[in-house]
């Protein structure tokens, strides 16, 4: 739903209250289509984000800062010229639609007071940020729209500003119940669709919610309802909107934010909502920050994922080749026996015979055996040929076994890295993962002349069990090693048996069974066996864990373990309180 006219109305009311009479202290442009205004108002500093991104256009206050470029863009310089030290006069939504205007009292070059207006149009790929003068002319815009883009509405410096076409929709702030009834009757069709077609700023989601809130089925035809009563109820609902709340963030099963609404949606009864009582800006800030963080993590981890996948496929092919070589070496003893049988019967064999029929004294019955011969070689040379095949097969078996062992060890390491990548939630963890892959030679190190700043080590996930006991879960091999080696000897350690997975530490003694079961569930869930029906999880004390010298990061051996069998369950994991992701 980000961001329709209904939600924008909530934001406009919040900004008008919070920023009124505030002074513009600083303006930065961290992205091509994103402006940050730092405003001092009511004794506090506020960061106002104006974004015209096609897939994330929005306006809200934010607690998260961004760094601007070393060379400010031209639009940023122009905004600084006109709006720096200006005072916020008002923030208002226009005609109930997705247009927000912020008016400022500023000083021009002559020192006279003038009014400048920032217009934020939130309209998908047509979104824009426009600075307008007091005479209604465009000073400049984040996106210029010329005749090659639109012949209906031009957005260029010096031209008169015109609002986007209204499409004949009613202004929800001023429309009467009778006007709504007439418009609904003229629109016809299904109720929810008709509401969106006649009321400005109502997205399809807001229209469906309005239908449910006035006690009607969203798919009911206009011709089947009492339009006057429905219009009266809709009119009352529209004017009750400012008092409804709080804003909520819709979440998927894995906790990812999927949408944001100004209040809980009755037309989505099966959706999980997280309330945000601090206001619409806090909700929008949380939603977009988490969405952008996940998008950045996906983009940054994508290259590592494909690199790991390619290396894993290479190792699997190598193991298959070595298995084939080992299968071929299975005839090794057969070649030796052939050579010895030929050599033992040289007195009765002649050159040019395709087969040597001799007594097989290696079999229990000492029956006759037919051995293929090379007709171009003498019997003695054929015997030597088989001895050479034997030596070659024996060498191949030894080499194939060594190569297979190395490939299997590398595959285990890569699968551990792939599992760590699945659990990676922050840039620090991703940087550590890349560092390990660079050290192992699987990823090429980035060459730079600039000295890299040393980042603080990433932190493992921290949970709180039902009994109030802290449980920590490593997200990668480095975290696993730091977590395990740093634990106390009498603390409990868990790990999925014989598969890549997280090291889990329970920071307590005399652990209740409930806490142990929750920790075992975490160990099973954060392992390669997450999709398995049952995962064996080994449990032991930290004092029984050792790290052999020369082993890879995160590798340990342990004794005195007992094994629990756990079925990974995402819902059970989500019920455990997460203190730190």
C-alpha positions as CSV (number, residue, x, y, z in Angstrom):
1,X,0.0,0.0,0.0
2,X,2.9,2.5,0.2
3,X,1.8,5.1,-0.5
4,X,-1.7,6.0,-1.4
5,X,-3.7,9.1,-0.6
6,X,-5.1,7.6,2.7
7,X,-1.7,6.9,4.2
8,X,-0.4,10.2,2.8
9,X,-3.1,12.0,4.7
10,X,-1.8,10.5,8.0
11,X,1.7,11.5,7.2
12,X,0.6,15.1,6.2
13,X,-1.2,15.6,9.5
14,X,1.8,14.3,11.4
15,X,4.3,16.5,9.5
16,X,2.2,19.6,9.8
17,X,2.1,19.1,13.6
18,X,5.7,18.2,14.0
19,X,7.5,20.5,11.6
20,X,5.4,23.7,11.7
21,X,7.7,26.8,12.2
22,X,10.7,24.5,11.9
23,X,14.0,25.9,10.4
24,X,15.7,24.1,7.5
25,X,19.3,23.6,8.7
26,X,20.7,21.3,6.0
27,X,19.8,19.7,2.7
28,X,21.5,16.6,1.2
29,X,20.7,14.5,-1.8
30,X,22.0,10.9,-1.1
31,X,20.3,9.4,-4.2
32,X,19.3,10.8,-7.6
33,X,15.6,10.8,-6.6
34,X,15.9,11.2,-2.8
35,X,16.2,14.4,-0.8
36,X,16.8,14.7,3.0
37,X,15.8,18.0,4.8
38,X,17.3,18.4,8.3
39,X,14.8,20.6,10.1
40,X,15.0,22.0,13.7
41,X,11.5,22.2,15.1
42,X,10.0,22.3,18.6
43,X,13.4,21.9,20.3
44,X,14.4,18.7,18.3
45,X,16.2,17.8,15.1
46,X,14.1,16.0,12.4
47,X,15.2,14.3,9.2
48,X,12.5,14.6,6.5
49,X,12.9,12.1,3.7
50,X,11.4,13.0,0.3
51,X,11.8,10.1,-2.2
52,X,10.6,9.9,-5.8
53,X,11.9,6.4,-6.5
54,X,9.5,4.5,-8.8
55,X,9.2,1.5,-6.4
56,X,9.5,3.4,-3.2
57,X,8.1,6.9,-3.5
58,X,7.3,8.3,-0.1
59,X,7.5,11.2,2.4
60,X,8.3,10.6,6.1
61,X,10.5,11.5,9.0
62,X,13.4,9.1,9.5
63,X,15.9,8.1,12.2
64,X,18.3,6.7,9.7
65,X,20.9,9.0,8.1
66,X,22.5,8.7,4.7
67,X,25.7,10.3,3.4
68,X,25.5,12.7,0.5
69,X,28.0,12.6,-2.4
70,X,31.2,14.7,-2.2
71,X,29.9,16.8,-5.1
72,X,26.3,17.8,-4.4
73,X,24.0,17.4,-7.5
74,X,22.6,20.5,-9.2
75,X,19.1,20.0,-7.8
76,X,20.5,19.8,-4.3
77,X,22.5,23.0,-4.7
78,X,19.3,24.8,-6.0
79,X,17.3,23.6,-3.0
80,X,20.0,24.8,-0.7
81,X,19.9,28.2,-2.4
82,X,16.2,28.6,-2.0
83,X,15.3,26.7,1.1
84,X,18.2,26.9,3.5
85,X,17.2,28.7,6.8
86,X,13.6,28.8,5.6
87,X,10.7,28.2,8.0
88,X,8.0,25.5,7.4
89,X,4.7,27.2,7.0
90,X,2.4,24.2,6.4
91,X,2.3,20.6,5.2
92,X,-0.9,19.6,3.3
93,X,-2.2,16.8,1.1
94,X,-3.8,18.1,-2.0
95,X,-7.4,17.1,-2.9
96,X,-7.1,13.8,-1.0
97,X,-4.7,12.5,-3.7
98,X,-1.1,11.4,-3.6
99,X,0.3,14.9,-3.7
100,X,2.0,16.6,-0.7
101,X,2.9,20.3,-0.6
102,X,5.3,21.7,2.0
103,X,5.4,25.5,2.1
104,X,8.4,27.5,3.3
105,X,9.0,31.1,4.2
106,X,12.4,32.0,2.8
107,X,14.5,35.0,2.0
108,X,15.3,35.7,-1.7
109,X,18.5,37.3,-3.1
110,X,17.2,40.8,-2.2
111,X,16.5,39.8,1.4
112,X,12.7,39.8,1.0
113,X,10.4,37.2,2.4
114,X,9.0,34.9,-0.2
115,X,7.1,31.6,-0.2
116,X,8.6,28.5,-1.8
117,X,6.7,25.2,-2.1
118,X,8.0,21.7,-2.4
119,X,5.6,19.5,-4.2
120,X,6.0,15.8,-3.8
121,X,4.0,13.7,-6.3
122,X,3.8,10.1,-5.4
123,X,2.7,8.3,-8.5
124,X,4.8,5.3,-9.2
125,X,7.2,5.7,-12.1
126,X,5.8,9.3,-12.6
127,X,6.8,10.3,-9.1
128,X,8.6,13.7,-8.8
129,X,9.9,16.4,-6.4
130,X,9.2,19.9,-7.7
131,X,10.2,23.3,-6.3
132,X,7.6,25.9,-7.0
133,X,7.8,29.7,-6.6
134,X,5.0,31.9,-5.1
135,X,3.7,32.8,-8.6
136,X,3.1,29.2,-9.4
137,X,6.1,28.7,-11.7
138,X,8.4,25.7,-11.6
139,X,11.9,26.6,-10.3
140,X,13.3,23.1,-10.9
141,X,12.4,19.4,-10.4
142,X,14.1,16.1,-9.6
143,X,12.8,14.8,-13.0
144,X,12.3,17.0,-16.0
145,X,9.4,16.0,-18.2
146,X,9.6,17.2,-21.8
147,X,7.5,16.8,-24.9
148,X,9.3,13.6,-25.8
149,X,7.9,12.0,-22.5
150,X,4.5,13.7,-22.2
151,X,2.5,16.1,-24.3
152,X,-0.2,16.5,-21.7
153,X,1.9,17.9,-18.8
154,X,5.4,19.3,-19.0
155,X,7.6,19.7,-16.0
156,X,10.4,22.1,-16.9
157,X,12.0,25.1,-15.1
158,X,10.1,28.4,-15.8
159,X,6.9,26.7,-16.9
160,X,3.7,27.2,-14.8
161,X,3.1,24.3,-12.5
162,X,-0.1,22.3,-13.1
163,X,-1.4,19.5,-11.0
164,X,-1.6,16.0,-12.5
165,X,-5.0,15.3,-14.2
166,X,-7.7,14.5,-11.5
167,X,-9.5,11.9,-13.6
168,X,-12.7,13.3,-12.3
169,X,-12.5,11.8,-8.8
170,X,-14.0,13.3,-5.7
171,X,-12.0,15.0,-3.1
172,X,-12.6,12.9,0.1
173,X,-12.1,15.9,2.3
174,X,-14.9,18.0,0.8
175,X,-17.2,15.5,-1.0
176,X,-20.8,15.2,0.4
177,X,-22.6,11.9,0.9
178,X,-25.0,12.8,-2.0
179,X,-22.0,13.4,-4.3
180,X,-20.5,10.1,-3.4
181,X,-23.8,8.3,-4.0
182,X,-24.2,9.9,-7.4
183,X,-20.7,9.0,-8.4
184,X,-21.0,5.4,-7.2
185,X,-24.3,5.0,-9.1
186,X,-22.6,6.3,-12.3
187,X,-19.5,4.1,-11.8
188,X,-21.4,0.8,-11.4
189,X,-19.7,-2.5,-11.2
190,X,-18.4,-4.0,-8.0
191,X,-18.4,-1.9,-4.8
192,X,-14.7,-1.9,-4.0
193,X,-13.7,-1.1,-7.6
194,X,-16.3,1.7,-7.7
195,X,-15.0,3.3,-4.5
196,X,-11.5,3.4,-6.0
197,X,-12.8,4.8,-9.2
198,X,-14.7,7.7,-7.6
199,X,-12.7,8.7,-4.5
200,X,-9.3,10.3,-5.0
201,X,-6.4,8.7,-3.3
202,X,-8.1,5.4,-2.6
203,X,-5.8,2.5,-3.7
204,X,-7.4,-0.9,-4.4
205,X,-6.4,-2.0,-0.9
206,X,-7.9,1.1,0.7
207,X,-11.1,0.6,-1.4
208,X,-11.5,-3.0,-0.3
209,X,-10.9,-2.0,3.3
210,X,-13.5,0.7,3.0
211,X,-16.1,-1.8,1.7
212,X,-15.5,-4.1,4.6
213,X,-15.5,-1.2,7.2
214,X,-19.0,-0.1,6.1
215,X,-20.2,-3.7,6.5
216,X,-20.5,-4.8,2.9
217,X,-19.0,-7.4,0.6
218,X,-16.3,-5.8,-1.6
219,X,-17.5,-7.8,-4.6
220,X,-21.2,-6.8,-4.3
221,X,-22.6,-5.0,-7.3
222,X,-23.6,-1.4,-7.0
223,X,-27.0,-2.3,-8.4
224,X,-27.6,-4.8,-5.6
225,X,-27.1,-2.3,-2.7
226,X,-28.8,0.7,-1.2
227,X,-26.4,3.3,-2.7
228,X,-27.6,6.2,-0.5
229,X,-27.0,4.3,2.7
230,X,-23.6,2.9,1.5
231,X,-22.5,6.5,0.5
232,X,-23.6,7.8,3.9
233,X,-21.6,5.1,5.7
234,X,-18.6,5.7,3.4
235,X,-18.8,9.4,4.0
236,X,-18.8,8.8,7.8
237,X,-15.9,6.3,7.4
238,X,-13.8,8.8,5.4
239,X,-14.2,11.5,8.1
240,X,-13.4,9.0,10.8
241,X,-10.1,8.1,9.2
242,X,-7.9,10.6,11.1
243,X,-8.8,9.1,14.4
244,X,-8.1,5.5,13.3
245,X,-4.8,3.7,14.0
246,X,-2.1,2.8,14.8
247,X,-0.2,2.2,11.6
248,X,0.8,-1.5,11.1
249,X,3.4,-3.4,9.0
250,X,2.2,-6.6,7.4
251,X,4.8,-9.4,7.6
252,X,5.4,-12.7,5.8
253,X,6.0,-15.9,7.6
254,X,9.8,-15.3,7.8
255,X,9.2,-11.9,9.3
256,X,10.0,-9.9,6.2
257,X,7.9,-6.7,5.8
258,X,5.5,-7.0,2.9
259,X,3.3,-3.9,3.2
260,X,2.3,-1.0,5.4
261,X,-1.2,0.3,6.3
262,X,-2.5,3.2,8.3
263,X,-4.4,0.8,10.6
264,X,-5.1,-3.0,10.8
265,X,-6.9,-4.3,7.7
266,X,-10.1,-6.3,8.2
267,X,-10.1,-7.4,4.6
268,X,-6.8,-9.3,5.2
269,X,-7.8,-11.4,8.2
270,X,-5.0,-14.0,7.8
271,X,-2.2,-11.5,7.6
272,X,0.3,-11.0,10.4
273,X,0.5,-7.3,11.5
274,X,3.1,-5.6,13.6
275,X,1.6,-2.4,15.2
276,X,3.7,0.9,15.1
277,X,2.2,3.2,17.7
278,X,4.8,5.9,17.2
279,X,3.1,7.3,14.2
280,X,3.0,6.8,10.4
281,X,6.6,8.2,9.9
282,X,8.0,5.6,12.3
283,X,6.1,2.9,10.5
284,X,7.2,4.0,7.1
285,X,10.8,4.4,8.3
286,X,10.9,0.9,9.8
287,X,9.2,-0.6,6.7
288,X,11.5,0.9,4.1
289,X,14.6,0.6,6.2
290,X,14.1,-3.2,6.6
291,X,13.0,-3.6,3.0
292,X,16.0,-1.7,1.7
293,X,18.3,-3.6,4.0
294,X,17.0,-7.0,2.8
295,X,17.2,-5.8,-0.8
296,X,20.8,-4.7,-0.4
297,X,21.7,-8.0,1.4
298,X,20.1,-9.9,-1.5
299,X,22.0,-7.9,-4.1
300,X,25.3,-8.2,-2.2
301,X,24.9,-11.9,-1.4
302,X,23.8,-12.8,-4.9
303,X,27.3,-12.8,-6.3
304,X,28.6,-14.9,-3.4
305,X,25.7,-17.3,-3.8
306,X,26.4,-17.9,-7.5
307,X,30.2,-18.2,-6.8
308,X,29.6,-20.8,-4.1
309,X,27.1,-22.7,-6.3
310,X,29.6,-22.9,-9.1
311,X,32.3,-24.2,-6.8
312,X,30.0,-26.7,-5.2
313,X,29.0,-28.0,-8.7
314,X,32.7,-28.2,-9.6
315,X,33.5,-30.3,-6.5
316,X,30.5,-32.6,-7.1
317,X,31.8,-33.2,-10.7
318,X,35.3,-33.8,-9.5
319,X,34.0,-36.4,-6.9
320,X,32.0,-38.1,-9.7
321,X,35.1,-38.3,-11.9
322,X,37.2,-39.7,-9.0
323,X,34.5,-42.3,-8.3
324,X,34.6,-43.3,-11.9
325,X,38.4,-43.6,-11.7
326,X,38.1,-45.8,-8.6
327,X,35.5,-48.0,-10.4
328,X,38.0,-48.4,-13.3
329,X,40.7,-49.3,-10.9
330,X,38.6,-52.2,-9.6
331,X,40.1,-54.3,-12.5
332,X,43.6,-53.8,-11.0
333,X,43.8,-57.3,-9.5
334,X,42.4,-58.8,-12.7
335,X,45.3,-57.2,-14.8
336,X,47.9,-58.6,-12.3
337,X,46.4,-62.1,-12.5
338,X,46.3,-62.0,-16.3
339,X,50.0,-61.0,-16.4
340,X,51.1,-63.7,-14.0
341,X,49.0,-66.4,-15.8
342,X,50.5,-65.5,-19.2
343,X,54.0,-65.4,-17.7
344,X,53.5,-68.8,-16.1
345,X,52.4,-70.3,-19.4
346,X,54.9,-68.7,-21.9
347,X,56.2,-72.2,-22.9
348,X,52.8,-73.1,-24.5
349,X,51.7,-69.8,-26.0
350,X,52.4,-68.5,-29.5
351,X,52.6,-65.0,-30.9
352,X,49.6,-64.0,-33.0
353,X,46.9,-65.9,-31.0
354,X,43.9,-63.6,-30.1
355,X,43.3,-65.4,-26.9
356,X,45.4,-67.3,-24.3
357,X,43.6,-70.3,-22.9
358,X,45.4,-71.3,-19.7
359,X,44.6,-72.9,-16.4
360,X,43.5,-70.3,-13.8
361,X,45.2,-71.4,-10.6
362,X,43.6,-68.3,-8.8
363,X,40.2,-69.9,-8.9
364,X,39.1,-72.7,-6.5
365,X,38.4,-75.2,-9.3
366,X,41.5,-74.3,-11.3
367,X,39.4,-74.2,-14.4
368,X,40.5,-72.9,-17.8
369,X,40.4,-69.1,-18.5
370,X,40.5,-67.2,-21.8
371,X,42.7,-64.1,-21.7
372,X,42.5,-61.4,-24.5
373,X,45.9,-61.0,-26.3
374,X,47.3,-58.3,-28.5
375,X,48.2,-60.3,-31.7
376,X,51.0,-57.8,-32.6
377,X,52.9,-58.6,-29.3
378,X,54.6,-61.7,-28.1
379,X,53.2,-63.6,-25.1
380,X,56.0,-62.1,-22.9
381,X,55.1,-58.6,-24.1
382,X,51.4,-59.2,-23.5
383,X,52.3,-60.2,-19.9
384,X,54.2,-56.9,-19.5
385,X,51.3,-55.0,-21.0
386,X,49.0,-56.4,-18.3
387,X,51.6,-55.6,-15.6
388,X,51.7,-52.0,-16.8
389,X,47.9,-51.8,-16.8
390,X,48.0,-53.1,-13.2
391,X,50.6,-50.5,-12.2
392,X,48.6,-47.7,-13.9
393,X,45.3,-48.8,-12.2
394,X,47.0,-49.0,-8.8
395,X,48.5,-45.5,-9.2
396,X,45.1,-44.2,-10.4
397,X,43.3,-45.6,-7.4
398,X,45.7,-44.0,-5.0
399,X,45.6,-40.6,-6.7
400,X,41.8,-40.8,-7.2
401,X,41.3,-41.6,-3.5
402,X,43.5,-38.6,-2.5
403,X,41.8,-36.3,-4.9
404,X,38.3,-37.5,-3.8
405,X,39.2,-36.9,-0.1
406,X,40.4,-33.4,-0.9
407,X,37.2,-32.7,-3.0
408,X,35.0,-34.0,-0.3
409,X,36.7,-31.8,2.3
410,X,36.4,-28.8,0.0
411,X,32.7,-29.6,-0.6
412,X,32.0,-29.8,3.2
413,X,33.6,-26.4,3.5
414,X,31.6,-24.8,0.7
415,X,28.4,-26.3,1.9
416,X,29.2,-24.8,5.3
417,X,29.7,-21.4,3.6
418,X,26.5,-21.7,1.7
419,X,24.6,-22.5,4.9
420,X,26.3,-19.5,6.6
421,X,25.2,-17.3,3.6
422,X,21.6,-18.4,4.2
423,X,21.9,-17.1,7.8
424,X,23.7,-13.9,7.0
425,X,21.6,-10.8,8.1
426,X,24.1,-7.9,8.1
427,X,26.9,-6.4,6.1
428,X,29.5,-7.3,8.8
429,X,28.6,-11.0,8.6
430,X,28.7,-10.8,4.8
431,X,32.1,-9.2,4.9
432,X,33.4,-11.9,7.2
433,X,32.1,-14.6,4.9
434,X,33.7,-13.0,1.9
435,X,37.0,-12.7,3.8
436,X,37.0,-16.4,4.5
437,X,36.3,-17.3,0.9
438,X,39.1,-14.9,-0.2
439,X,41.5,-16.6,2.2
440,X,40.5,-20.0,0.9
441,X,41.0,-18.9,-2.7
442,X,37.4,-19.3,-3.8
443,X,36.8,-15.6,-4.3
444,X,39.2,-13.1,-5.8
445,X,40.3,-10.4,-3.3
446,X,39.3,-6.9,-4.2
447,X,42.4,-4.8,-5.1
448,X,42.3,-1.2,-3.7
449,X,44.8,1.4,-2.9
450,X,42.7,2.8,-0.1
451,X,43.3,1.4,3.4
452,X,40.3,-0.6,4.4
453,X,38.8,0.3,7.7
454,X,38.7,-2.6,10.1
455,X,35.2,-3.4,11.0
456,X,34.0,-4.7,14.4
457,X,33.4,-8.4,14.4
458,X,29.8,-9.4,13.7
459,X,27.6,-10.7,16.5
460,X,25.8,-14.0,16.8
461,X,22.0,-14.1,17.1
462,X,20.7,-14.0,20.6
463,X,17.5,-15.5,21.8
464,X,15.7,-15.6,25.2
465,X,14.2,-19.0,26.1
466,X,10.8,-19.4,27.7
467,X,12.7,-19.9,31.0
468,X,14.5,-16.5,30.6
469,X,17.8,-18.0,29.7
470,X,20.0,-16.5,26.9
471,X,20.8,-18.7,23.9
472,X,23.4,-17.6,21.3
473,X,23.5,-18.9,17.7
474,X,26.4,-18.4,15.4
475,X,25.6,-17.3,11.8
476,X,28.9,-18.2,10.2
477,X,32.1,-20.2,10.8
478,X,33.9,-17.2,12.4
479,X,31.1,-16.5,14.8
480,X,30.8,-20.2,15.5
481,X,34.5,-20.4,16.6
482,X,34.4,-17.2,18.6
483,X,31.1,-18.2,20.3
484,X,32.3,-21.7,21.2
485,X,35.9,-20.9,22.2
486,X,34.6,-18.0,24.3
487,X,32.0,-20.0,26.2
488,X,32.5,-21.2,29.8
489,X,33.3,-24.8,30.4
490,X,30.1,-25.6,32.1
491,X,27.9,-24.0,29.5
492,X,25.9,-26.3,27.1
493,X,26.9,-26.6,23.4
494,X,24.7,-27.9,20.6
495,X,25.2,-28.7,16.9
496,X,23.5,-30.6,14.2
497,X,25.2,-34.0,13.8
498,X,27.5,-34.5,10.8
499,X,26.2,-31.6,8.7
500,X,26.9,-27.8,8.3
501,X,25.2,-25.7,10.9
502,X,25.3,-23.2,13.7
503,X,27.1,-23.6,17.0
504,X,24.5,-23.0,19.7
505,X,25.5,-22.0,23.3
506,X,23.1,-22.0,26.3
507,X,24.5,-19.5,28.8
508,X,23.4,-21.3,32.0
509,X,23.9,-24.4,34.2
510,X,21.2,-26.9,35.3
511,X,19.2,-26.2,32.1
512,X,15.4,-26.8,32.2
513,X,14.1,-29.2,29.5
514,X,12.1,-26.4,27.9
515,X,15.2,-24.3,27.2
516,X,17.2,-27.4,26.0
517,X,14.4,-28.2,23.6
518,X,14.3,-24.6,22.2
519,X,18.1,-24.5,21.8
520,X,18.0,-27.9,20.0
521,X,15.2,-26.5,17.7
522,X,17.5,-23.5,16.9
523,X,20.5,-25.8,16.2
524,X,18.3,-28.0,13.8
525,X,16.7,-25.0,12.1
526,X,20.0,-23.2,11.5
527,X,21.6,-26.2,9.9
528,X,21.7,-27.8,6.4
529,X,19.0,-30.1,7.6
530,X,16.4,-27.3,8.0
531,X,14.2,-29.0,5.3
532,X,14.6,-32.5,6.8
533,X,11.9,-34.4,8.6
534,X,14.3,-35.1,11.5
535,X,17.7,-33.7,12.4
536,X,20.0,-35.3,15.0
537,X,21.4,-32.6,17.3
538,X,24.4,-33.4,19.5
539,X,24.5,-31.9,23.0
540,X,27.6,-31.7,25.3
541,X,29.3,-29.3,27.6
542,X,31.8,-26.7,26.3
543,X,34.7,-28.4,28.3
544,X,34.4,-31.5,26.1
545,X,35.0,-29.6,22.9
546,X,38.5,-29.3,21.3
547,X,39.8,-27.6,18.1
548,X,42.6,-29.6,16.5
549,X,45.5,-27.6,15.1
550,X,45.4,-26.8,11.4
551,X,41.7,-27.4,11.0
552,X,39.4,-24.9,9.2
553,X,37.7,-22.1,11.0
554,X,34.7,-23.3,13.0
555,X,35.8,-27.0,13.0
556,X,35.8,-28.7,16.3
557,X,35.7,-32.3,17.8
558,X,33.8,-33.3,20.9
559,X,33.0,-36.1,23.3
560,X,30.5,-37.0,26.0
561,X,27.6,-36.0,23.8
562,X,24.0,-37.1,23.8
563,X,21.8,-36.9,20.7
564,X,18.3,-35.3,20.4
565,X,16.2,-35.8,17.3
566,X,14.4,-32.6,16.2
567,X,12.0,-31.8,13.4
568,X,12.8,-28.2,12.3
569,X,9.8,-25.9,12.6
570,X,9.9,-22.3,11.5
571,X,6.8,-21.4,13.6
572,X,8.4,-22.9,16.7
573,X,11.6,-20.8,16.1
574,X,9.6,-17.6,15.6
575,X,7.9,-18.2,19.0
576,X,11.4,-18.0,20.7
577,X,12.0,-14.4,21.6
578,X,14.8,-12.8,19.4
579,X,16.9,-10.3,21.3
580,X,19.5,-9.7,18.6
581,X,19.4,-10.7,14.9
